[in-house]
Amino acid sequence: MINHQGDPIKSPKAIQKERLQQVKKRINKYSAKFEDGIIDVKVSPEPIDRGKALDMLNRLENEAMYIPSSQQLTIRVDLEQKENADIQVTTLKEAINNEIIKIIYHENQELRHIKFLSVILFLVGISTMLIASLLNSKTFFAQAAQQLFIIASWVFIWESINKVVFVRHQLIKKKLKLLQLYFANYTLQ
């Protein structure tokens, strides 16, 4: 069949197949950039202040989210204003890296805090468990207190493990992504 403009009318299956091919092309294009660790960013000509550097860092973190932390990144910068391009790219990289250093410093502080807190929680949990083991009386109140101390000890111990294993892991993962961005190569597009 042919429509009023002279073009053949496509069946729903043909339209679906065409759409899938378009998606596959886009996926292949993304895959090539992903495997090479390439991130494209467009930068406006306005001066780079702290807010703009933080916005750019957030964009870069989102773009690098699925790229393994061990992979070298290449950030291709597309400047709207091409004059003094090398200086603009260097300034952008330095502004972003300054923000990364600040964030990594605070992440390190948080990691130390978590380590200290988890040790304290673990010691409180063990102490509570020892108190529970000392309560051997057959009275109802002693047995109830013993059960409360056992429950409390497991809560403290679990919270300690949670901080060391899960919370610390997330912070280390974020720190590795920031280091990946810090050591990225910046090039002009």
N, CA and C atoms as an extended XYZ file, in Angstrom:
567
Properties=species:S:1:pos:R:3:atomname:S:1:resname:S:1:resid:I:1 pbc="F F F"
N         0.838       -1.179        0.000 N   MET     1
C         0.000        0.000        0.000 CA  MET     1
C         0.883        1.241        0.000 C   MET     1
N         0.349        2.297       -0.529 N   ILE     2
C         1.076        3.556       -0.629 CA  ILE     2
C         0.186        4.651       -0.049 C   ILE     2
N         0.808        5.563        0.753 N   ASN     3
C         0.033        6.658        1.332 CA  ASN     3
C        -0.106        7.798        0.317 C   ASN     3
N        -0.744        8.868        0.699 N   HIS     4
C        -1.024        9.974       -0.211 CA  HIS     4
C         0.231       10.742       -0.641 C   HIS     4
N         1.371       10.534        0.032 N   GLN     5
C         2.618       11.197       -0.343 CA  GLN     5
C         3.469       10.307       -1.252 C   GLN     5
N         3.016        9.126       -1.538 N   GLY     6
C         3.732        8.239       -2.429 CA  GLY     6
C         4.666        7.282       -1.720 C   GLY     6
N         4.730        7.338       -0.405 N   ASP     7
C         5.581        6.442        0.364 CA  ASP     7
C         4.826        5.168        0.698 C   ASP     7
N         5.540        4.045        0.700 N   PRO     8
C         4.858        2.806        1.078 CA  PRO     8
C         4.484        2.825        2.555 C   PRO     8
N         3.336        2.261        2.889 N   ILE     9
C         2.882        2.166        4.275 CA  ILE     9
C         3.535        0.929        4.884 C   ILE     9
N         4.127        1.116        6.041 N   LYS    10
C         4.841        0.021        6.708 CA  LYS    10
C         3.907       -0.691        7.680 C   LYS    10
N         4.125       -1.971        7.784 N   SER    11
C         3.345       -2.760        8.733 CA  SER    11
C         3.844       -2.472       10.145 C   SER    11
N         3.012       -2.755       11.152 N   PRO    12
C         3.458       -2.534       12.537 CA  PRO    12
C         4.730       -3.323       12.870 C   PRO    12
N         4.851       -4.518       12.283 N   LYS    13
C         6.065       -5.314       12.521 CA  LYS    13
C         7.297       -4.623       11.946 C   LYS    13
N         7.163       -4.059       10.762 N   ALA    14
C         8.282       -3.366       10.113 CA  ALA    14
C         8.665       -2.115       10.894 C   ALA    14
N         7.674       -1.415       11.400 N   ILE    15
C         7.936       -0.217       12.209 CA  ILE    15
C         8.669       -0.610       13.492 C   ILE    15
N         8.218       -1.681       14.130 N   GLN    16
C         8.858       -2.154       15.361 CA  GLN    16
C        10.300       -2.572       15.087 C   GLN    16
N        10.519       -3.261       13.967 N   LYS    17
C        11.863       -3.717       13.606 CA  LYS    17
C        12.775       -2.513       13.356 C   LYS    17
N        12.262       -1.495       12.693 N   GLU    18
C        13.027       -0.283       12.421 CA  GLU    18
C        13.401        0.434       13.731 C   GLU    18
N        12.464        0.504       14.652 N   ARG    19
C        12.725        1.135       15.953 CA  ARG    19
C        13.793        0.365       16.724 C   ARG    19
N        13.701       -0.960       16.704 N   LEU    20
C        14.709       -1.784       17.386 CA  LEU    20
C        16.090       -1.582       16.776 C   LEU    20
N        16.178       -1.435       15.469 N   GLN    21
C        17.456       -1.187       14.821 CA  GLN    21
C        18.028        0.166       15.251 C   GLN    21
N        17.167        1.168       15.387 N   GLN    22
C        17.624        2.481       15.863 CA  GLN    22
C        18.172        2.378       17.278 C   GLN    22
N        17.468        1.630       18.134 N   VAL    23
C        17.935        1.450       19.512 CA  VAL    23
C        19.275        0.715       19.524 C   VAL    23
N        19.406       -0.329       18.698 N   LYS    24
C        20.663       -1.083       18.634 CA  LYS    24
C        21.815       -0.203       18.182 C   LYS    24
N        21.579        0.690       17.230 N   LYS    25
C        22.621        1.612       16.775 CA  LYS    25
C        23.062        2.522       17.924 C   LYS    25
N        22.100        3.030       18.656 N   ARG    26
C        22.439        3.909       19.785 CA  ARG    26
C        23.193        3.153       20.866 C   ARG    26
N        22.782        1.900       21.119 N   ILE    27
C        23.469        1.078       22.120 CA  ILE    27
C        24.901        0.806       21.677 C   ILE    27
N        25.092        0.482       20.409 N   ASN    28
C        26.448        0.224       19.904 CA  ASN    28
C        27.322        1.470       20.000 C   ASN    28
N        26.749        2.622       19.710 N   LYS    29
C        27.494        3.885       19.819 CA  LYS    29
C        27.895        4.134       21.275 C   LYS    29
N        26.950        3.931       22.198 N   TYR    30
C        27.248        4.089       23.626 CA  TYR    30
C        28.281        3.062       24.071 C   TYR    30
N        28.145        1.832       23.611 N   SER    31
C        29.048        0.753       23.998 CA  SER    31
C        30.487        1.083       23.615 C   SER    31
N        30.683        1.628       22.439 N   ALA    32
C        32.034        1.982       21.999 CA  ALA    32
C        32.642        3.048       22.909 C   ALA    32
N        31.858        4.060       23.259 N   LYS    33
C        32.349        5.105       24.164 CA  LYS    33
C        32.595        4.544       25.558 C   LYS    33
N        31.686        3.675       26.031 N   PHE    34
C        31.798        3.090       27.363 CA  PHE    34
C        33.069        2.252       27.480 C   PHE    34
N        33.309        1.407       26.499 N   GLU    35
C        34.479        0.530       26.547 CA  GLU    35
C        35.781        1.310       26.471 C   GLU    35
N        35.759        2.468       25.822 N   ASP    36
C        36.954        3.305       25.750 CA  ASP    36
C        37.057        4.262       26.933 C   ASP    36
N        36.043        4.308       27.777 N   GLY    37
C        36.051        5.197       28.939 CA  GLY    37
C        35.955        6.656       28.543 C   GLY    37
N        35.131        6.959       27.560 N   ILE    38
C        35.016        8.333       27.048 CA  ILE    38
C        33.735        8.971       27.565 C   ILE    38
N        33.890       10.192       28.063 N   ILE    39
C        32.741       10.982       28.510 CA  ILE    39
C        32.787       12.306       27.750 C   ILE    39
N        31.690       12.651       27.113 N   ASP    40
C        31.598       13.922       26.395 CA  ASP    40
C        30.835       14.926       27.244 C   ASP    40
N        31.400       16.131       27.370 N   VAL    41
C        30.720       17.204       28.092 CA  VAL    41
C        30.787       18.481       27.272 C   VAL    41
N        29.735       19.248       27.373 N   LYS    42
C        29.677       20.540       26.698 CA  LYS    42
C        29.796       21.619       27.764 C   LYS    42
N        30.665       22.580       27.526 N   VAL    43
C        30.937       23.622       28.523 CA  VAL    43
C        30.583       24.974       27.939 C   VAL    43
N        29.809       25.722       28.703 N   SER    44
C        29.425       27.069       28.278 CA  SER    44
C        30.578       28.036       28.563 C   SER    44
N        30.590       29.189       27.895 N   PRO    45
C        31.715       30.108       28.018 CA  PRO    45
C        31.769       30.922       29.315 C   PRO    45
N        30.768       30.829       30.153 N   GLU    46
C        30.763       31.628       31.382 CA  GLU    46
C        31.907       31.199       32.305 C   GLU    46
N        32.358       32.084       33.186 N   PRO    47
C        33.481       31.754       34.078 CA  PRO    47
C        33.180       30.536       34.955 C   PRO    47
N        34.238       29.817       35.277 N   ILE    48
C        34.089       28.603       36.085 CA  ILE    48
C        34.241       28.979       37.555 C   ILE    48
N        33.119       28.940       38.265 N   ASP    49
C        33.151       29.172       39.703 CA  ASP    49
C        32.921       27.847       40.413 C   ASP    49
N        32.852       27.876       41.716 N   ARG    50
C        32.695       26.651       42.504 CA  ARG    50
C        31.389       25.922       42.169 C   ARG    50
N        30.315       26.665       42.010 N   GLY    51
C        29.024       26.057       41.683 CA  GLY    51
C        29.057       25.344       40.345 C   GLY    51
N        29.672       25.977       39.358 N   LYS    52
C        29.765       25.360       38.034 CA  LYS    52
C        30.664       24.119       38.094 C   LYS    52
N        31.749       24.195       38.867 N   ALA    53
C        32.638       23.037       39.006 CA  ALA    53
C        31.914       21.876       39.677 C   ALA    53
N        31.114       22.162       40.707 N   LEU    54
C        30.352       21.105       41.376 CA  LEU    54
C        29.293       20.504       40.450 C   LEU    54
N        28.627       21.355       39.663 N   ASP    55
C        27.646       20.855       38.701 CA  ASP    55
C        28.315       19.950       37.672 C   ASP    55
N        29.460       20.382       37.186 N   MET    56
C        30.193       19.574       36.203 CA  MET    56
C        30.651       18.261       36.827 C   MET    56
N        31.105       18.312       38.077 N   LEU    57
C        31.533       17.094       38.773 CA  LEU    57
C        30.356       16.125       38.921 C   LEU    57
N        29.192       16.636       39.273 N   ASN    58
C        27.999       15.784       39.369 CA  ASN    58
C        27.654       15.149       38.028 C   ASN    58
N        27.755       15.940       36.964 N   ARG    59
C        27.493       15.395       35.629 CA  ARG    59
C        28.496       14.303       35.283 C   ARG    59
N        29.758       14.544       35.599 N   LEU    60
C        30.799       13.554       35.303 CA  LEU    60
C        30.596       12.278       36.123 C   LEU    60
N        30.214       12.442       37.402 N   GLU    61
C        29.952       11.264       38.238 CA  GLU    61
C        28.805       10.440       37.657 C   GLU    61
N        27.768       11.100       37.191 N   ASN    62
C        26.634       10.387       36.597 CA  ASN    62
C        27.034        9.687       35.307 C   ASN    62
N        27.852       10.336       34.503 N   GLU    63
C        28.293        9.733       33.246 CA  GLU    63
C        29.239        8.552       33.485 C   GLU    63
N        30.059        8.633       34.539 N   ALA    64
C        31.055        7.589       34.820 CA  ALA    64
C        30.505        6.473       35.706 C   ALA    64
N        29.241        6.551       36.056 N   MET    65
C        28.641        5.626       37.015 CA  MET    65
C        28.845        4.161       36.623 C   MET    65
N        28.701        3.831       35.352 N   TYR    66
C        28.761        2.437       34.936 CA  TYR    66
C        30.140        2.027       34.411 C   TYR    66
N        31.053        2.959       34.341 N   ILE    67
C        32.406        2.645       33.890 CA  ILE    67
C        33.193        2.145       35.101 C   ILE    67
N        33.845        0.996       34.992 N   PRO    68
C        34.590        0.457       36.145 CA  PRO    68
C        35.624        1.455       36.670 C   PRO    68
N        35.781        1.499       37.984 N   SER    69
C        36.690        2.460       38.618 CA  SER    69
C        38.138        2.272       38.197 C   SER    69
N        38.489        1.077       37.790 N   SER    70
C        39.872        0.810       37.407 CA  SER    70
C        40.188        1.273       35.985 C   SER    70
N        39.171        1.640       35.219 N   GLN    71
C        39.370        2.037       33.830 CA  GLN    71
C        39.743        3.510       33.737 C   GLN    71
N        40.699        3.823       32.883 N   GLN    72
C        41.122        5.205       32.649 CA  GLN    72
C        40.012        5.945       31.900 C   GLN    72
N        39.704        7.153       32.356 N   LEU    73
C        38.675        7.971       31.708 CA  LEU    73
C        39.301        9.011       30.789 C   LEU    73
N        38.602        9.291       29.720 N   THR    74
C        38.939       10.406       28.849 CA  THR    74
C        37.708       11.291       28.784 C   THR    74
N        37.866       12.531       29.191 N   ILE    75
C        36.759       13.480       29.176 CA  ILE    75
C        36.982       14.412       27.992 C   ILE    75
N        36.090       14.307       27.011 N   ARG    76
C        36.185       15.155       25.819 CA  ARG    76
C        35.316       16.379       26.047 C   ARG    76
N        35.949       17.526       26.033 N   VAL    77
C        35.283       18.785       26.342 CA  VAL    77
C        34.931       19.498       25.041 C   VAL    77
N        33.667       19.844       24.899 N   ASP    78
C        33.187       20.609       23.756 CA  ASP    78
C        32.913       22.022       24.263 C   ASP    78
N        33.732       22.951       23.835 N   LEU    79
C        33.604       24.337       24.279 CA  LEU    79
C        32.746       25.123       23.295 C   LEU    79
N        31.834       25.910       23.826 N   GLU    80
C        31.011       26.766       22.971 CA  GLU    80
C        31.855       27.897       22.392 C   GLU    80
N        32.814       28.361       23.182 N   GLN    81
C        33.694       29.433       22.754 CA  GLN    81
C        35.092       28.825       22.609 C   GLN    81
N        35.620       28.788       21.384 N   LYS    82
C        36.851       28.050       21.083 CA  LYS    82
C        38.137       28.823       21.387 C   LYS    82
N        38.072       30.114       21.596 N   GLU    83
C        39.308       30.857       21.855 CA  GLU    83
C        39.858       30.522       23.242 C   GLU    83
N        41.162       30.405       23.319 N   ASN    84
C        41.862       30.004       24.549 CA  ASN    84
C        41.344       28.657       25.063 C   ASN    84
N        41.123       27.738       24.158 N   ALA    85
C        40.521       26.452       24.507 CA  ALA    85
C        41.372       25.670       25.501 C   ALA    85
N        42.685       25.643       25.282 N   ASP    86
C        43.549       24.882       26.187 CA  ASP    86
C        43.504       25.439       27.606 C   ASP    86
N        43.483       26.745       27.710 N   ILE    87
C        43.426       27.386       29.031 CA  ILE    87
C        42.087       27.082       29.695 C   ILE    87
N        40.998       27.125       28.923 N   GLN    88
C        39.671       26.834       29.474 CA  GLN    88
C        39.590       25.396       29.987 C   GLN    88
N        40.148       24.455       29.219 N   VAL    89
C        40.117       23.045       29.634 CA  VAL    89
C        40.958       22.845       30.885 C   VAL    89
N        42.130       23.467       30.928 N   THR    90
C        42.992       23.357       32.109 CA  THR    90
C        42.316       23.958       33.328 C   THR    90
N        41.674       25.106       33.159 N   THR    91
C        40.965       25.753       34.257 CA  THR    91
C        39.812       24.885       34.746 C   THR    91
N        39.070       24.294       33.805 N   LEU    92
C        37.962       23.411       34.166 CA  LEU    92
C        38.473       22.199       34.942 C   LEU    92
N        39.523       21.576       34.434 N   LYS    93
C        40.083       20.395       35.100 CA  LYS    93
C        40.552       20.750       36.513 C   LYS    93
N        41.228       21.861       36.653 N   GLU    94
C        41.735       22.264       37.969 CA  GLU    94
C        40.597       22.579       38.940 C   GLU    94
N        39.545       23.225       38.456 N   ALA    95
C        38.393       23.545       39.316 CA  ALA    95
C        37.705       22.263       39.778 C   ALA    95
N        37.521       21.316       38.860 N   ILE    96
C        36.889       20.039       39.220 CA  ILE    96
C        37.774       19.265       40.191 C   ILE    96
N        39.072       19.218       39.917 N   ASN    97
C        39.987       18.484       40.794 CA  ASN    97
C        40.064       19.104       42.189 C   ASN    97
N        39.950       20.426       42.288 N   ASN    98
C        39.916       21.069       43.608 CA  ASN    98
C        38.706       20.601       44.406 C   ASN    98
N        37.561       20.485       43.745 N   GLU    99
C        36.359       20.005       44.433 CA  GLU    99
C        36.493       18.526       44.799 C   GLU    99
N        37.126       17.759       43.940 N   ILE   100
C        37.332       16.329       44.228 CA  ILE   100
C        38.202       16.173       45.472 C   ILE   100
N        39.251       16.963       45.585 N   ILE   101
C        40.146       16.886       46.748 CA  ILE   101
C        39.379       17.183       48.029 C   ILE   101
N        38.525       18.189       47.995 N   LYS   102
C        37.726       18.522       49.187 CA  LYS   102
C        36.811       17.358       49.578 C   LYS   102
N        36.168       16.771       48.583 N   ILE   103
C        35.248       15.665       48.864 CA  ILE   103
C        36.008       14.456       49.392 C   ILE   103
N        37.145       14.137       48.783 N   ILE   104
C        37.938       12.988       49.248 CA  ILE   104
C        38.423       13.213       50.673 C   ILE   104
N        38.813       14.426       51.003 N   TYR   105
C        39.233       14.728       52.373 CA  TYR   105
C        38.109       14.403       53.359 C   TYR   105
N        36.901       14.849       53.042 N   HIS   106
C        35.768       14.599       53.942 CA  HIS   106
C        35.362       13.128       53.947 C   HIS   106
N        35.528       12.446       52.835 N   GLU   107
C        35.272       10.996       52.795 CA  GLU   107
C        36.257       10.274       53.710 C   GLU   107
N        37.519       10.691       53.681 N   ASN   108
C        38.520       10.088       54.569 CA  ASN   108
C        38.179       10.324       56.035 C   ASN   108
N        37.709       11.524       56.346 N   GLN   109
C        37.280       11.828       57.712 CA  GLN   109
C        36.124       10.918       58.117 C   GLN   109
N        35.179       10.745       57.220 N   GLU   110
C        34.025        9.902       57.497 CA  GLU   110
C        34.440        8.439       57.668 C   GLU   110
N        35.391        7.982       56.867 N   LEU   111
C        35.889        6.599       57.000 CA  LEU   111
C        36.539        6.380       58.364 C   LEU   111
N        37.310        7.349       58.819 N   ARG   112
C        37.922        7.240       60.156 CA  ARG   112
C        36.851        7.231       61.245 C   ARG   112
N        35.855        8.070       61.084 N   HIS   113
C        34.751        8.135       62.051 CA  HIS   113
C        34.005        6.804       62.107 C   HIS   113
N        33.739        6.233       60.947 N   ILE   114
C        33.041        4.942       60.898 CA  ILE   114
C        33.872        3.856       61.561 C   ILE   114
N        35.151        3.863       61.301 N   LYS   115
C        36.040        2.859       61.907 CA  LYS   115
C        36.015        2.966       63.431 C   LYS   115
N        36.132        4.180       63.936 N   PHE   116
C        36.115        4.404       65.385 CA  PHE   116
C        34.766        4.012       65.981 C   PHE   116
N        33.695        4.452       65.355 N   LEU   117
C        32.353        4.161       65.854 CA  LEU   117
C        32.061        2.662       65.844 C   LEU   117
N        32.495        1.962       64.799 N   SER   118
C        32.225        0.525       64.734 CA  SER   118
C        32.991       -0.231       65.810 C   SER   118
N        34.200        0.214       66.133 N   VAL   119
C        34.953       -0.424       67.224 CA  VAL   119
C        34.230       -0.212       68.552 C   VAL   119
N        33.769        1.008       68.789 N   ILE   120
C        33.043        1.309       70.027 CA  ILE   120
C        31.768        0.463       70.115 C   ILE   120
N        30.995        0.429       69.031 N   LEU   121
C        29.759       -0.360       69.032 CA  LEU   121
C        30.039       -1.845       69.261 C   LEU   121
N        31.104       -2.357       68.666 N   PHE   122
C        31.448       -3.764       68.844 CA  PHE   122
C        31.828       -4.046       70.300 C   PHE   122
N        32.615       -3.151       70.890 N   LEU   123
C        33.008       -3.338       72.299 CA  LEU   123
C        31.798       -3.253       73.229 C   LEU   123
N        30.884       -2.341       72.950 N   VAL   124
C        29.661       -2.247       73.756 CA  VAL   124
C        28.843       -3.521       73.596 C   VAL   124
N        28.764       -4.046       72.374 N   GLY   125
C        28.028       -5.284       72.134 CA  GLY   125
C        28.624       -6.465       72.872 C   GLY   125
N        29.926       -6.593       72.845 N   ILE   126
C        30.605       -7.685       73.555 CA  ILE   126
C        30.418       -7.523       75.062 C   ILE   126
N        30.557       -6.289       75.552 N   SER   127
C        30.367       -6.037       76.991 CA  SER   127
C        28.945       -6.393       77.423 C   SER   127
N        27.983       -6.023       76.611 N   THR   128
C        26.585       -6.331       76.922 CA  THR   128
C        26.353       -7.840       76.932 C   THR   128
N        27.023       -8.532       76.017 N   MET   129
C        26.896       -9.982       75.977 CA  MET   129
C        27.521      -10.619       77.228 C   MET   129
N        28.637      -10.071       77.681 N   LEU   130
C        29.269      -10.576       78.908 CA  LEU   130
C        28.373      -10.345       80.125 C   LEU   130
N        27.731       -9.190       80.193 N   ILE   131
C        26.802       -8.907       81.296 CA  ILE   131
C        25.652       -9.912       81.261 C   ILE   131
N        25.153      -10.211       80.056 N   ALA   132
C        24.056      -11.173       79.925 CA  ALA   132
C        24.485      -12.557       80.413 C   ALA   132
N        25.730      -12.921       80.167 N   SER   133
C        26.196      -14.251       80.597 CA  SER   133
C        26.379      -14.323       82.114 C   SER   133
N        26.553      -13.180       82.763 N   LEU   134
C        26.720      -13.162       84.219 CA  LEU   134
C        25.386      -13.263       84.960 C   LEU   134
N        24.296      -12.983       84.259 N   LEU   135
C        22.974      -13.047       84.894 CA  LEU   135
C        22.450      -14.484       84.810 C   LEU   135
N        22.746      -15.283       85.810 N   ASN   136
C        22.370      -16.698       85.806 CA  ASN   136
C        21.262      -17.041       86.790 C   ASN   136
N        20.667      -16.081       87.372 N   SER   137
C        19.631      -16.347       88.369 CA  SER   137
C        18.392      -16.920       87.692 C   SER   137
N        17.628      -17.686       88.453 N   LYS   138
C        16.423      -18.317       87.924 CA  LYS   138
C        15.184      -17.442       88.094 C   LYS   138
N        15.318      -16.270       88.644 N   THR   139
C        14.152      -15.405       88.819 CA  THR   139
C        13.716      -14.839       87.472 C   THR   139
N        12.451      -14.487       87.405 N   PHE   140
C        11.885      -13.972       86.173 CA  PHE   140
C        12.590      -12.695       85.722 C   PHE   140
N        12.832      -11.786       86.666 N   PHE   141
C        13.446      -10.499       86.318 CA  PHE   141
C        14.874      -10.677       85.834 C   PHE   141
N        15.618      -11.588       86.407 N   ALA   142
C        16.987      -11.831       85.967 CA  ALA   142
C        16.999      -12.445       84.567 C   ALA   142
N        16.074      -13.367       84.313 N   GLN   143
C        15.998      -13.974       82.985 CA  GLN   143
C        15.556      -12.954       81.936 C   GLN   143
N        14.600      -12.092       82.294 N   ALA   144
C        14.149      -11.048       81.370 CA  ALA   144
C        15.286      -10.069       81.079 C   ALA   144
N        16.022       -9.682       82.109 N   ALA   145
C        17.164       -8.774       81.933 CA  ALA   145
C        18.232       -9.433       81.065 C   ALA   145
N        18.451      -10.734       81.293 N   GLN   146
C        19.436      -11.455       80.506 CA  GLN   146
C        19.044      -11.439       79.020 C   GLN   146
N        17.777      -11.679       78.720 N   GLN   147
C        17.315      -11.669       77.330 CA  GLN   147
C        17.445      -10.270       76.707 C   GLN   147
N        17.141       -9.240       77.508 N   LEU   148
C        17.293       -7.868       77.009 CA  LEU   148
C        18.748       -7.561       76.684 C   LEU   148
N        19.659       -7.992       77.558 N   PHE   149
C        21.083       -7.762       77.310 CA  PHE   149
C        21.566       -8.539       76.079 C   PHE   149
N        21.050       -9.738       75.879 N   ILE   150
C        21.432      -10.523       74.694 CA  ILE   150
C        20.959       -9.823       73.420 C   ILE   150
N        19.715       -9.361       73.435 N   ILE   151
C        19.180       -8.646       72.259 CA  ILE   151
C        19.979       -7.374       72.000 C   ILE   151
N        20.242       -6.624       73.052 N   ALA   152
C        21.010       -5.379       72.905 CA  ALA   152
C        22.407       -5.663       72.372 C   ALA   152
N        23.022       -6.747       72.847 N   SER   153
C        24.379       -7.056       72.379 CA  SER   153
C        24.382       -7.345       70.878 C   SER   153
N        23.368       -8.098       70.415 N   TRP   154
C        23.312       -8.391       68.986 CA  TRP   154
C        23.022       -7.135       68.165 C   TRP   154
N        22.227       -6.227       68.690 N   VAL   155
C        21.961       -4.971       67.984 CA  VAL   155
C        23.246       -4.165       67.835 C   VAL   155
N        24.010       -4.036       68.909 N   PHE   156
C        25.277       -3.289       68.846 CA  PHE   156
C        26.272       -3.966       67.912 C   PHE   156
N        26.372       -5.274       68.000 N   ILE   157
C        27.320       -5.992       67.142 CA  ILE   157
C        26.898       -5.869       65.680 C   ILE   157
N        25.604       -6.027       65.405 N   TRP   158
C        25.140       -5.898       64.025 CA  TRP   158
C        25.396       -4.493       63.490 C   TRP   158
N        25.131       -3.481       64.270 N   GLU   159
C        25.351       -2.106       63.816 CA  GLU   159
C        26.833       -1.869       63.524 C   GLU   159
N        27.691       -2.441       64.331 N   SER   160
C        29.128       -2.347       64.095 CA  SER   160
C        29.501       -2.989       62.756 C   SER   160
N        28.993       -4.173       62.513 N   ILE   161
C        29.277       -4.876       61.257 CA  ILE   161
C        28.674       -4.117       60.075 C   ILE   161
N        27.480       -3.599       60.235 N   ASN   162
C        26.837       -2.817       59.181 CA  ASN   162
C        27.703       -1.631       58.771 C   ASN   162
N        28.226       -0.917       59.740 N   LYS   163
C        29.059        0.252       59.451 CA  LYS   163
C        30.349       -0.152       58.739 C   LYS   163
N        30.994       -1.200       59.236 N   VAL   164
C        32.276       -1.612       58.649 CA  VAL   164
C        32.085       -2.190       57.248 C   VAL   164
N        31.087       -3.020       57.085 N   VAL   165
C        30.950       -3.734       55.817 CA  VAL   165
C        30.188       -2.915       54.772 C   VAL   165
N        29.033       -2.397       55.113 N   PHE   166
C        28.178       -1.788       54.102 CA  PHE   166
C        28.412       -0.288       53.926 C   PHE   166
N        28.376        0.468       55.004 N   VAL   167
C        28.539        1.921       54.901 CA  VAL   167
C        29.949        2.256       54.425 C   VAL   167
N        30.939        1.614       54.998 N   ARG   168
C        32.329        1.850       54.615 CA  ARG   168
C        32.552        1.482       53.152 C   ARG   168
N        31.948        0.386       52.727 N   HIS   169
C        32.089       -0.050       51.331 CA  HIS   169
C        31.566        1.012       50.364 C   HIS   169
N        30.426        1.595       50.672 N   GLN   170
C        29.861        2.640       49.812 CA  GLN   170
C        30.777        3.860       49.731 C   GLN   170
N        31.357        4.247       50.872 N   LEU   171
C        32.261        5.395       50.879 CA  LEU   171
C        33.532        5.104       50.085 C   LEU   171
N        34.055        3.908       50.204 N   ILE   172
C        35.262        3.540       49.463 CA  ILE   172
C        34.969        3.504       47.965 C   ILE   172
N        33.814        3.001       47.610 N   LYS   173
C        33.406        2.951       46.204 CA  LYS   173
C        33.311        4.371       45.630 C   LYS   173
N        32.716        5.270       46.389 N   LYS   174
C        32.604        6.665       45.936 CA  LYS   174
C        33.981        7.304       45.818 C   LYS   174
N        34.846        7.012       46.765 N   LYS   175
C        36.199        7.566       46.742 CA  LYS   175
C        36.966        7.079       45.505 C   LYS   175
N        36.811        5.815       45.153 N   LEU   176
C        37.479        5.279       43.961 CA  LEU   176
C        36.966        5.946       42.686 C   LEU   176
N        35.660        6.217       42.624 N   LYS   177
C        35.113        6.907       41.461 CA  LYS   177
C        35.647        8.339       41.371 C   LYS   177
N        35.783        8.988       42.527 N   LEU   178
C        36.337       10.344       42.534 CA  LEU   178
C        37.794       10.344       42.093 C   LEU   178
N        38.558        9.356       42.538 N   LEU   179
C        39.956        9.250       42.105 CA  LEU   179
C        40.034        8.983       40.602 C   LEU   179
N        39.108        8.190       40.092 N   GLN   180
C        39.063        7.936       38.657 CA  GLN   180
C        38.843        9.250       37.898 C   GLN   180
N        37.941       10.076       38.399 N   LEU   181
C        37.690       11.372       37.760 CA  LEU   181
C        38.882       12.309       37.935 C   LEU   181
N        39.548       12.234       39.056 N   TYR   182
C        40.697       13.095       39.307 CA  TYR   182
C        41.814       12.820       38.296 C   TYR   182
N        42.037       11.550       37.998 N   PHE   183
C        43.128       11.173       37.103 CA  PHE   183
C        42.687       11.070       35.635 C   PHE   183
N        41.498       11.547       35.311 N   ALA   184
C        40.995       11.491       33.947 CA  ALA   184
C        41.811       12.395       33.031 C   ALA   184
N        41.875       12.010       31.763 N   ASN   185
C        42.512       12.833       30.744 CA  ASN   185
C        41.453       13.738       30.130 C   ASN   185
N        41.751       15.015       30.040 N   TYR   186
C        40.843       15.976       29.432 CA  TYR   186
C        41.360       16.323       28.036 C   TYR   186
N        40.502       16.211       27.051 N   THR   187
C        40.874       16.573       25.690 CA  THR   187
C        39.785       17.446       25.076 C   THR   187
N        40.155       18.146       24.012 N   LEU   188
C        39.182       18.964       23.286 CA  LEU   188
C        38.462       18.088       22.282 C   LEU   188
N        37.201       18.341       22.131 N   GLN   189
C        36.404       17.551       21.186 CA  GLN   189
C        36.443       18.202       19.829 C   GLN   189
